[in-house]
Amino acid sequence: MRTQPSRSLRKLAVTGLWIGVLVGCRSRAAERAFLATRVPVARLDSVLHAADSVSLPLADARTLFGVTAESGFAAAMPHDTMTVGEILAWGRAERARKQQADAAASAEAQARRAERKQQLDSLLAVSLVNKSFLAKDPDVERYEDYISLTFAYHNKGTRAVRAFQGDVTFLDTFGDTIYSAHLKVEAALGPGQTRREGGRVVRYNPFRTAHQRLRDTPLSALKVLWETTDVVFGDGTRLSLDSDQPAAR
């Protein structure tokens, strides 16, 4: 059996509801009055700090304080005096403009980088032609185990190359990465020329799975991926993947 709430409890609930409505109305009225206040834009910072008692939506408050945080914001305003609401609308529009400009700049930078990568990929080919394991041998003053790698470098482009660097990755039959490393090569390569370079070694760590797999995987089962990141041409000019300059034509 339900018991009906007492008349006094119902009266208390209704009173509380009306108090909430009145407080909300007063809050919104104060907010509207604040937004309609016309102020000199150069004094906006002091106006905002003087209005701590006004409750604004969090996004609006962040926008207003973000406007004042910008260096020289007053000079960027369209008028010397504006209402707080007009400043808020300007701040929203300015933030949207900056986000759009940042997105466009990012897309342009990515396009330039993709163009440079395409150019760099067309310049050089790197292949692994020999791999061996060199066990430590004190008699020849080799006190640690090494994996020895011999690479071949081929200039696919039409310009002489003085030096280059990039990233080499070794994959297994299934395309999973076994080992990767960064190579710096100082070797003059004319257009169409191929050169071998031995003596690249990896100090073998038996506790590293990558080293174990690199040692144990047959050369015929290794797939080599090469990404050129930087080239110095014979005439001294340079093309780099991370350069801020547009790709050379």
N, C-alpha and C positions, 0 to 999 in steps of 0.2 A: 504494500500500500504506500503510495507516494504522499509525502507531506507537502502541502502548498507553501511556497515561501511567504513569510510574514509580510504584512503591508509595509512595515518599517524597512525591511530589506529591499523591497521593490523600490521604495521611495529613495533609499540611499543609492541604488544602482542608477536610477534615472538622474539623480542629482550629479553623480559622478560623470555620467555621459554628457550632460549639459556643460559641466565645467571643462571637459575635454574639448568640446566644440568651441566654446568661447576662447580657450587658450589657443586653439588652432587658428581661429579667425583673427585673433590679435596678432599671432605670429605671422600669418600671411599678409595682414595689413601692414605690419612693420617692414616686411620684406618688400612689398610693393612700393612703400614710401621710400625705402632706401634705394631701390633700383631707379626711382624717378628723380632722385637727387642729382642736380647738375653741379659738377665740380670742375675745377681747373685740372686738366690731366696731369700737370706737373706735381700736383698735391695728392694724387690718387693714393699713394702709399700711406700717407698720414690719415687720409679719410678711411681707408680700410681698417687700420689699426684702431681708429676711434669708434668703429662700428662692431666691436666684438660681440655685443649683445644681440645683434641681428642674426637670426638663423637662416642660412642659405643652403640649398642643396650642395652636397659635397663637390659635385662636378663644377658647379658655378664658382664656388669658393676657390677651387684649385685653378680655374681659368683666370680669375681676377688676380690672384697672387702670382700666377705665372706671368701675367702681363707686366706686373710691377718688377718682377725679377729680371726681365730683359733689359740689357744695357741700352740706354737711350730710347726707351719706349715712348717717352713723351713726344720726341721729334717724329716718331713714326705714325702718331695718331693723326687722323684726318682733320681734327679741329682742336683748338686750344681748350675749349670747355665742352664737356659731353655729360650726359646722364650716365649713372653707373650701369644702367641697363644697356645703353648704347656701347659703352666700353666693353661690357660682357659680350655683346653680339660681335663686336669687332675682334675681340680676343678669340672667339670660337672660329670665326672666318679665317683669322690669321694662322691659327693652329692647323686648320684644315689645309690652308695653302702651303704651309711649311711641310706638312706630312706628304702632300702631293709632290712638292719639289724634291724632298728627300727620296721618295720612291722613284722619281724619274732619274735622279742622279745615281741611285743605286743600280737601276736597270741599265743606264748608260755605261757605268763602270763594269758591270757584268758582261755587257756586250763587247766592250773593248778587251776584256780579259779573254773572252771566248775567241775573239779574232786573233789575239796574240798567241793563244794556245794552238790554234789551227796552223798559224805560221810556223811556230816552233816544232810542231809535230811533223811538218813537211821537210825539216832541215836535216835531221839525223836519225840513224837507226843504230841500235845497240843490241848485240847478241852475245850469248855466252858460248864460247867454243871449247872450253875445257874446264874441268873441275876435278880437284884431287884433295886427298886428306894427307896432311903432313903431321905425322906423329912426332912427339917431342924426342929429341935426340941430342943429348949433351955433347956427343962427339963432334957434332957440327955446330955447336953452340945454339941449338934450338931447344929452349927449355920449356916450351909450351906447345900444345897441339894447335894446328891451324887448318883452316879450309882455304885452299888456294883456288883463285878464280882467274880465268883468262877471258877477256872481253875482246870483241871486234867492234870497231866504230866505223860507220859508213856515212859519208857526207852525201845526202840525197839532194842537196840544193845546188844552186848555181853560183854561190859565193864561197870564197875561201873562208875557212873557220880557223881561228887561233886557239880558242879554248871554249869549253862548255861545261855545264853541270846539269844534273837532273836526278830523278828518282827511278831506281830499278826495283822491280818486284818479281819474285819467283813464285810461280803457281804450280800446283800439282796437276795430275790428270783431270781432276774434277773441277779445277778452277779455283781451288782454295789457296789462300796465301800461305806460303811456307816461310818466306823471309823477304825483307825489304831493306834497302840501304840507299844512301845518298852518295852519288859519285861526282867528284870534281876531276875534270880531265883537261890537261894542258897538252894538246897535240895538234899540230898544224895539219889540216885536212883540206886539200883542194877539192873542187867540185868533182863528185863521182869517186873520190878516193876512199879506200878502206885501209885501216891500220889495226893491228893487233896490239894488245897491251896485257902482258902477264904480270904476275907479282902482286895482284890485289889479294889480300888475305883477310880472313875473319878469324879473330882469336877464338878458338873453340872453347865453349863452356858446356860440359857434359850435362849440366843441370838445366839447360835451356832447351825446351822442346824444339824451338825453331832451328837451333844449331844442329840438333840430332837429325831433323828431317832434311835439312840442307845437305848434310853429310851423306845420308843414306839414300836419298832419292837419286836414281840414275840420271845422267845428263840428258838422255833421250826422253825422259819423262818430265823434264822441267820445261815450263813455258816462261819466257821472259817478257815482261811488260816494261816499256821504257817511256818516261815522260820527261822531255827536255824542259827545263825551267829557266835557263839563262845561256845565251850564246854571245861570245865576243868574236866578231868577224875579223878577217885579215886586215881590213883597213882601220881597225880600232873601234868601229861603231858596235853598239851592243843592243840586243833585244832580250828583254826580261819579262817573264810571266807576271811578275808583281809590280812592274813599273806603272807609274801613274800616267805615262805618256801614251798617246794613241799608237796602235801598231804601225810599224814602218811599212811604207808602200814599196 
